[in-house]
Amino acid sequence: MTELRYVYAVTRPFDGTLPEGLTGVAGSPPRLLAHDGLLAVLGDVPADDFSEEPLRARLEDLDWLTSTAHAHEAVIGALTAVTSPLPLRLATVCHDDGGVRRLLDSGRERFTRCLERLDGRVEWGVKAYAREAPETPRDDTGSAGSAGPKEGASGRDYLRQRLRQRNARSSILSEADTGSRRLHEELSRRAEDVRVHRLQDARLPGVPRGNVLNAAYLLPREQSEAFVEEVRRIGARSSGIRVELTGPWAPYSFADVSDPAREGNEGR
């Protein structure tokens, strides 16, 4: 079976080893390829799934995409425990080891610059959500916004009820927006760099309602404990929002590497 090279990340040479038994995408153990002062972290994957045509189809398969992303992140997470990796985008694939070396050569200046900037840094993710707003009235079919007045209630009473609910939702979101802005301002002062991401879409499965902040913060690894305590302190005193903290991660949001790594597959 023909195999291609799936490239997870670029790093500098480091002391230590990856955990024994670690597997990555397609169940393949990751390995290191050294080339002129850089290391590529890669694994062997089947061409039947990862060559250009089948990969395009696979990326439309949500289950496959989720499984692949989890395996990719597992390798990056293991790397983050021993070094400061520069993560590449999901499904960066080269034909062979020679293609990986060409990828390193073509992106050398960008890789080196970014590795220097991110050395010893980690990313923390912070999301803030508005506290639960009153539910929109629903009819007997479960459709939102189409319920009529209860039996015995006048049309005027019904309109007043809807107005109160709308005002309550507006007040809750306004309070949450103010709280999230304060949270972001205070955390930004502690971070070396910040990325504000698009708010989560509550229409997607498993996504909570009322997302008012979705941000990533870059800081030296040794400052992580103080940062975590700050997030908890601010979250505890903020009545209008619920704060969710994740990390530490490899600095995905700050790996501002332009092509070829971001275009991927140039090393084919």
Buried (B, 14 or more C-beta within 10 A) or exposed (E): EEBBBBBBBBBBEEEEEBEEEBEBBBEBEBBBBEBEEBBBBBBBBBBEBBBEEEBEEBEEEEEEBEEBEEBBBBBBBBBBEBBBBBBBBBBBBBBBBEBBBBBBBBBBEBBBEBBEBBEEBBBBBBBBBBBEBEEBBEEEEEEEEEBEBEEEEEEEEBEEBBEEBEEEBEEBBEBBBBBBEBBBEEBBEBBBBBBEEEBBEEEEEEEEEBBBBBBBBBBEEEBBEEBBEBBEEBBEEBEBBBBBBEBBBBBBBBBBBEEBBBEBBBBB
